Amino acid sequence: MTIEIVVDELVLRGVPNERAHEVAEAMKVRLAALGEDSAQGGAALAARDEAFRRAPDAQPESASAAALGEAVAGSVWNAVGGGRS
C-alpha cells in the first residue's frame, strides 16, 4: 500500500523562518513513521474522495522544532486517518 500526503501550505505562526525547515523535516519524519506503524499494524485508512482537507491546528508540547513537527504530523495524520495517530 502506498500513501501519499501532499502538504500544499504549512503555516507556522510564531516560528522564526530559520526554524521552519527543521519543523517541516520533523513533520516529514513523523508522518513517515506513522505511516509505517499503520502499515505494520494492518490498519487501513478509509477511502476519501475529497480533493483537499484542512488539518486542525497542532498543539505542540513544547516550542522545539521536533515537538512542533511531530504535533503538525499528528494533526495531519488524524485528519487523514480519522483520529488514529
Secondary structure as UniProt FT lines:
FT   TURN            13..14
FT   HELIX           17..40
FT   TURN            41..42
FT   HELIX           65..81
//
